[in-house]
Amino acid sequence: MTLQTSQQEKMAKNKEDRKALITPKTAPYIFVAPAVLLFLAFMVYPIISSFILSFQTRTGGAYTFSGLDNYIRLFNDPLFYKAMGNTFIILLVQVPIMLFLAVVLAVFLNSALLSMRGFYRVAFFTPAVTSLVAASIIFVLLLNTDYGLINYLLTSMGMERIGWLTDATWAKISLIIVTTWRWTGYNMVIILAGLQGIPHSLYEAASIDGASNIRKFFTITLPQLKPVLLFTFILSTIGTFQLFDEPYNLTNGGPNNATLTITYYLYNQGFEYFDFGYASAIAYIIVLFIAILSWLQFKVARDDD
């Protein structure tokens, strides 16, 4: 009895201690603490650590402070400019085409006259959640120069074979096609949500004034979609600077580095050559470019307003 009583007293004391610890003032901090600790451990610490690492170089198996050497090396690296140029080409060509198609699909799928809208929405969104490795195998089979289905159809019509993945220009085009296929549906869903948020009263008022559907699109739909389009454009810009899976699986950055993107170059430096200091410097230059482009996009949108 004495032992049992002692255990009960200890349990009661522990409960009282926990109650004393968790008060209305401390409870929110206690509940938020695990998320904050995980955020500090897996987000803040890597960011700070990689920033410090960008000022270090490895000599004799140990990292030593080298100042701005990695950044100076980066701006004298022709392959860096090649990768950045490829990335900007994709940004300037692929992103406008993708967003144009996303707007067209969103308007089409928002029509009340279309049946089975749910099926089409899922069908167009599916590439965004499809395994890119599996999709890349399919595209490699389709675009192969010798036995690909696309070249087979072209030669059957009397046309010449195209080096979709072996010619520098066509490899870029192939990468743009695959990237557009993958992310158009994703942006379409975001734009579709924006379309459904536009008040119908605006269209009704325009109809009373005798406006055509085309005039409604340019005077109501596009202006109302401006914040959503800005959001998708910024997301697409960030995604372009992070483009890695598509060139890695399709072309391995070739031919002759024609599809080498800046993130793929970062990967090569960090995980192929284990030059993590230089890779960290590339990462922060990417962050700087994304920040500048995002700021410019916000500034242009604000000036238009």
KEBA-547792 format. One record per residue (C-alpha): x, y negated, z negated. Coordinates in Angstrom, 2 decimals. Example, Ala and Ser with C-alpha at 12.3 -4.5 7.8 and 13.67 -1.06 7.14 Angstrom:
BEGIN
+---------+---------+---------+
|       X |       Y |       Z |
+---------+---------+---------+
|   12.30 |    4.50 |   -7.80 |
|   13.67 |    1.06 |   -7.14 |
+---------+---------+---------+
END
This chain:
BEGIN
+---------+---------+---------+
|       X |       Y |       Z |
+---------+---------+---------+
|    0.00 |    0.00 |    0.00 |
|    2.81 |   -2.37 |   -0.87 |
|    4.53 |   -1.81 |    2.51 |
|    1.27 |   -2.24 |    4.43 |
|    0.48 |   -5.40 |    2.53 |
|    3.95 |   -6.77 |    3.26 |
|    3.53 |   -6.12 |    7.01 |
|    0.13 |   -7.79 |    7.02 |
|    1.59 |  -10.80 |    5.26 |
|    4.39 |  -11.03 |    7.85 |
|    1.90 |  -10.83 |   10.72 |
|   -0.26 |  -13.50 |    9.14 |
|    2.79 |  -15.70 |    8.65 |
|    3.83 |  -15.24 |   12.31 |
|    0.35 |  -16.24 |   13.45 |
|    0.48 |  -19.32 |   11.27 |
|    3.91 |  -20.20 |   12.68 |
|    2.63 |  -19.86 |   16.24 |
|   -0.40 |  -22.00 |   15.44 |
|    1.89 |  -24.60 |   13.90 |
|    4.06 |  -24.50 |   17.04 |
|    1.16 |  -24.79 |   19.52 |
|   -0.66 |  -28.01 |   18.72 |
|   -2.85 |  -30.14 |   21.01 |
|    0.20 |  -32.32 |   21.69 |
|    2.72 |  -29.55 |   22.36 |
|    0.44 |  -27.07 |   24.17 |
|    0.67 |  -28.74 |   27.63 |
|    4.47 |  -28.80 |   27.49 |
|    4.64 |  -25.16 |   26.43 |
|    2.36 |  -24.04 |   29.27 |
|    4.22 |  -26.14 |   31.86 |
|    7.69 |  -25.16 |   30.62 |
|    8.00 |  -21.86 |   32.59 |
|    7.17 |  -23.56 |   35.89 |
|    9.54 |  -26.44 |   35.12 |
|   12.37 |  -24.07 |   34.19 |
|   11.87 |  -22.04 |   37.39 |
|   11.81 |  -25.25 |   39.44 |
|   15.04 |  -26.46 |   37.80 |
|   16.75 |  -23.09 |   38.25 |
|   15.73 |  -22.37 |   41.85 |
|   15.28 |  -25.86 |   43.32 |
|   17.11 |  -28.61 |   41.47 |
|   20.23 |  -26.63 |   40.60 |
|   20.82 |  -25.33 |   44.17 |
|   20.31 |  -28.84 |   45.59 |
|   22.84 |  -30.38 |   43.19 |
|   25.25 |  -27.46 |   43.55 |
|   25.19 |  -27.53 |   47.35 |
|   25.66 |  -31.31 |   47.38 |
|   28.78 |  -30.96 |   45.21 |
|   29.91 |  -28.05 |   47.40 |
|   29.73 |  -30.25 |   50.51 |
|   32.70 |  -32.21 |   49.13 |
|   34.78 |  -29.09 |   48.55 |
|   36.84 |  -26.76 |   50.72 |
|   38.03 |  -23.26 |   50.00 |
|   41.77 |  -22.87 |   49.69 |
|   43.34 |  -19.69 |   48.42 |
|   39.97 |  -18.19 |   47.50 |
|   38.97 |  -21.13 |   45.30 |
|   36.99 |  -24.28 |   46.08 |
|   38.79 |  -27.57 |   45.55 |
|   37.58 |  -31.15 |   45.89 |
|   38.39 |  -32.52 |   49.35 |
|   36.39 |  -35.73 |   49.48 |
|   34.76 |  -36.45 |   52.83 |
|   36.83 |  -33.93 |   54.79 |
|   33.83 |  -31.73 |   55.63 |
|   31.84 |  -34.72 |   56.91 |
|   34.78 |  -36.04 |   58.93 |
|   35.28 |  -32.59 |   60.41 |
|   31.58 |  -32.39 |   61.22 |
|   31.51 |  -35.63 |   63.21 |
|   34.57 |  -34.46 |   65.17 |
|   33.06 |  -31.04 |   65.89 |
|   31.83 |  -30.74 |   69.53 |
|   29.80 |  -27.64 |   68.66 |
|   27.89 |  -29.66 |   66.06 |
|   26.92 |  -32.17 |   68.75 |
|   25.96 |  -29.31 |   71.05 |
|   23.67 |  -27.80 |   68.40 |
|   22.19 |  -31.19 |   67.53 |
|   21.60 |  -31.96 |   71.21 |
|   19.79 |  -28.64 |   71.72 |
|   17.64 |  -29.37 |   68.69 |
|   16.69 |  -32.83 |   69.95 |
|   15.83 |  -31.45 |   73.40 |
|   13.44 |  -28.97 |   71.79 |
|   12.02 |  -31.75 |   69.59 |
|   11.39 |  -34.13 |   72.48 |
|    9.98 |  -31.51 |   74.87 |
|    8.35 |  -28.78 |   72.81 |
|    6.69 |  -30.78 |   70.02 |
|    4.60 |  -33.12 |   72.28 |
|    3.50 |  -30.17 |   74.44 |
|    2.58 |  -28.12 |   71.39 |
|    0.60 |  -30.92 |   69.72 |
|   -1.19 |  -31.73 |   72.99 |
|   -2.27 |  -28.10 |   73.32 |
|   -3.23 |  -28.02 |   69.63 |
|   -5.51 |  -31.06 |   70.08 |
|   -7.12 |  -29.58 |   73.21 |
|   -7.75 |  -26.24 |   71.48 |
|   -9.07 |  -27.92 |   68.33 |
|  -11.55 |  -30.04 |   70.30 |
|  -12.60 |  -27.00 |   72.32 |
|  -13.09 |  -24.81 |   69.24 |
|  -14.94 |  -27.57 |   67.41 |
|  -17.67 |  -27.64 |   70.04 |
|  -21.07 |  -26.47 |   68.82 |
|  -21.75 |  -25.05 |   72.29 |
|  -19.01 |  -22.44 |   71.96 |
|  -20.01 |  -19.04 |   70.62 |
|  -17.69 |  -16.79 |   68.58 |
|  -15.72 |  -19.80 |   67.37 |
|  -14.44 |  -17.90 |   64.34 |
|  -12.94 |  -15.18 |   66.51 |
|  -11.11 |  -17.66 |   68.74 |
|   -9.79 |  -19.61 |   65.77 |
|   -8.33 |  -16.46 |   64.23 |
|   -6.94 |  -15.35 |   67.60 |
|   -5.08 |  -18.62 |   68.20 |
|   -3.82 |  -18.78 |   64.60 |
|   -2.57 |  -15.17 |   64.54 |
|    0.88 |  -15.90 |   66.13 |
|    1.76 |  -18.09 |   63.14 |
|    1.44 |  -15.12 |   60.78 |
|    2.81 |  -12.48 |   63.16 |
|    6.23 |  -11.00 |   62.40 |
|    8.64 |  -12.87 |   64.65 |
|   10.94 |   -9.85 |   64.89 |
|    8.13 |   -7.77 |   66.41 |
|    7.04 |  -10.66 |   68.63 |
|   10.65 |  -11.22 |   69.77 |
|   10.94 |   -7.61 |   70.89 |
|    7.83 |   -8.10 |   73.02 |
|    9.15 |  -11.34 |   74.52 |
|   12.56 |   -9.78 |   75.23 |
|   10.78 |   -7.02 |   77.13 |
|    8.64 |   -9.54 |   78.98 |
|   11.49 |  -11.91 |   79.85 |
|   14.27 |   -9.43 |   80.57 |
|   15.99 |  -10.30 |   83.86 |
|   16.23 |   -6.75 |   85.19 |
|   13.15 |   -4.89 |   83.95 |
|   10.95 |   -7.57 |   82.36 |
|    7.27 |   -7.70 |   83.26 |
|    7.40 |  -11.39 |   84.22 |
|   10.21 |  -10.88 |   86.75 |
|    8.47 |   -7.76 |   88.05 |
|    5.37 |   -9.83 |   88.82 |
|    7.49 |  -12.58 |   90.40 |
|    9.38 |  -10.17 |   92.67 |
|    6.12 |   -8.42 |   93.63 |
|    4.94 |  -11.80 |   94.96 |
|    8.14 |  -12.27 |   96.94 |
|    9.83 |  -14.64 |   94.49 |
|   13.33 |  -14.37 |   93.04 |
|   14.13 |  -13.10 |   89.60 |
|   14.63 |  -15.70 |   86.88 |
|   17.29 |  -15.36 |   84.18 |
|   14.90 |  -16.23 |   81.37 |
|   17.40 |  -15.31 |   78.65 |
|   20.69 |  -15.39 |   80.59 |
|   20.55 |  -18.79 |   82.29 |
|   21.23 |  -21.84 |   80.10 |
|   18.28 |  -23.92 |   81.36 |
|   15.78 |  -21.06 |   81.48 |
|   16.89 |  -19.87 |   78.03 |
|   15.89 |  -23.27 |   76.62 |
|   12.57 |  -23.05 |   78.46 |
|   11.99 |  -19.53 |   77.10 |
|   12.73 |  -20.74 |   73.57 |
|   10.30 |  -23.64 |   74.02 |
|    7.62 |  -21.25 |   75.32 |
|    8.00 |  -18.85 |   72.39 |
|    8.06 |  -21.65 |   69.81 |
|    4.96 |  -23.22 |   71.36 |
|    3.19 |  -19.84 |   71.37 |
|    4.01 |  -19.34 |   67.71 |
|    3.08 |  -22.72 |   66.23 |
|    0.32 |  -24.18 |   68.42 |
|   -2.40 |  -22.29 |   66.55 |
|   -1.01 |  -23.39 |   63.19 |
|   -1.25 |  -27.07 |   64.16 |
|   -4.62 |  -26.44 |   65.78 |
|   -6.08 |  -25.36 |   62.43 |
|   -4.84 |  -28.55 |   60.75 |
|   -6.21 |  -30.76 |   63.54 |
|   -9.48 |  -28.81 |   63.52 |
|   -9.88 |  -29.59 |   59.82 |
|   -9.34 |  -33.26 |   60.64 |
|  -11.97 |  -33.11 |   63.40 |
|  -14.52 |  -31.63 |   61.04 |
|  -13.90 |  -34.50 |   58.61 |
|  -14.93 |  -37.19 |   61.14 |
|  -18.44 |  -38.50 |   60.30 |
|  -21.05 |  -37.56 |   62.93 |
|  -22.65 |  -40.96 |   62.46 |
|  -19.80 |  -42.52 |   64.45 |
|  -20.57 |  -40.32 |   67.46 |
|  -24.29 |  -40.96 |   67.11 |
|  -23.73 |  -44.71 |   67.09 |
|  -21.47 |  -44.41 |   70.15 |
|  -24.13 |  -42.34 |   71.95 |
|  -26.72 |  -45.03 |   71.28 |
|  -24.34 |  -47.56 |   72.83 |
|  -24.08 |  -45.33 |   75.91 |
|  -20.48 |  -44.16 |   75.44 |
|  -19.39 |  -41.11 |   77.43 |
|  -17.70 |  -38.10 |   75.85 |
|  -14.32 |  -39.21 |   77.18 |
|  -14.76 |  -42.69 |   75.72 |
|  -15.82 |  -41.18 |   72.39 |
|  -12.66 |  -39.07 |   72.37 |
|  -10.32 |  -42.03 |   72.92 |
|  -12.17 |  -44.58 |   70.77 |
|  -13.35 |  -42.38 |   67.89 |
|  -11.67 |  -38.98 |   67.81 |
|   -8.05 |  -39.99 |   68.37 |
|   -8.07 |  -43.02 |   66.02 |
|   -9.73 |  -40.96 |   63.29 |
|   -7.20 |  -38.16 |   63.82 |
|   -4.21 |  -40.48 |   63.57 |
|   -3.25 |  -39.53 |   59.96 |
|   -3.63 |  -35.83 |   60.78 |
|   -1.58 |  -36.16 |   63.97 |
|    1.12 |  -38.02 |   62.06 |
|    1.16 |  -35.24 |   59.48 |
|    1.47 |  -32.50 |   62.11 |
|    4.15 |  -34.45 |   63.97 |
|    6.25 |  -34.79 |   60.81 |
|    5.76 |  -31.11 |   60.00 |
|    6.76 |  -30.17 |   63.54 |
|    9.84 |  -32.40 |   63.36 |
|   10.95 |  -30.73 |   60.14 |
|   10.18 |  -27.32 |   61.63 |
|   12.27 |  -28.09 |   64.72 |
|   15.29 |  -28.98 |   62.60 |
|   14.76 |  -25.70 |   60.74 |
|   14.43 |  -23.64 |   63.93 |
|   16.36 |  -20.43 |   63.39 |
|   14.30 |  -17.26 |   63.82 |
|   13.45 |  -17.78 |   67.47 |
|   16.98 |  -18.38 |   68.86 |
|   18.45 |  -15.77 |   66.52 |
|   16.07 |  -13.03 |   67.67 |
|   15.76 |  -13.98 |   71.33 |
|   19.11 |  -15.28 |   72.57 |
|   21.58 |  -15.23 |   69.64 |
|   22.18 |  -18.89 |   70.42 |
|   23.33 |  -18.15 |   73.97 |
|   24.08 |  -18.20 |   76.74 |
|   27.16 |  -20.34 |   76.09 |
|   25.48 |  -21.91 |   73.02 |
|   22.63 |  -23.25 |   75.19 |
|   20.05 |  -22.36 |   72.53 |
|   22.24 |  -22.91 |   69.47 |
|   20.14 |  -25.01 |   67.09 |
|   21.55 |  -26.97 |   64.17 |
|   20.13 |  -24.56 |   61.58 |
|   21.54 |  -21.59 |   63.49 |
|   24.92 |  -23.35 |   63.50 |
|   24.62 |  -23.88 |   59.74 |
|   23.87 |  -20.17 |   59.33 |
|   26.93 |  -19.22 |   61.36 |
|   29.22 |  -21.42 |   59.30 |
|   27.83 |  -20.23 |   55.99 |
|   27.12 |  -16.55 |   56.51 |
|   29.32 |  -15.60 |   59.45 |
|   32.48 |  -17.54 |   58.55 |
|   31.68 |  -18.02 |   54.82 |
|   32.60 |  -21.70 |   55.03 |
|   29.97 |  -22.78 |   52.53 |
|   31.42 |  -26.25 |   51.98 |
|   31.12 |  -27.11 |   55.66 |
|   27.68 |  -25.48 |   55.85 |
|   26.52 |  -27.60 |   52.90 |
|   27.71 |  -30.74 |   54.68 |
|   25.70 |  -29.74 |   57.77 |
|   22.65 |  -29.14 |   55.57 |
|   22.77 |  -32.66 |   54.13 |
|   23.23 |  -34.21 |   57.55 |
|   20.08 |  -32.34 |   58.62 |
|   18.26 |  -33.74 |   55.57 |
|   19.45 |  -37.23 |   56.51 |
|   18.21 |  -36.90 |   60.10 |
|   14.83 |  -35.58 |   58.95 |
|   14.47 |  -38.44 |   56.46 |
|   15.30 |  -41.05 |   59.12 |
|   12.93 |  -39.56 |   61.69 |
|   10.11 |  -39.25 |   59.14 |
|   10.63 |  -42.86 |   58.07 |
|   10.52 |  -44.02 |   61.71 |
|    7.31 |  -42.07 |   62.30 |
|    5.66 |  -43.61 |   59.25 |
|    6.88 |  -47.07 |   60.27 |
|    5.52 |  -46.75 |   63.82 |
|    2.16 |  -45.52 |   62.50 |
|    1.96 |  -48.36 |   59.98 |
|    2.90 |  -50.97 |   62.57 |
|    0.15 |  -49.69 |   64.88 |
|   -2.35 |  -50.15 |   62.07 |
+---------+---------+---------+
END
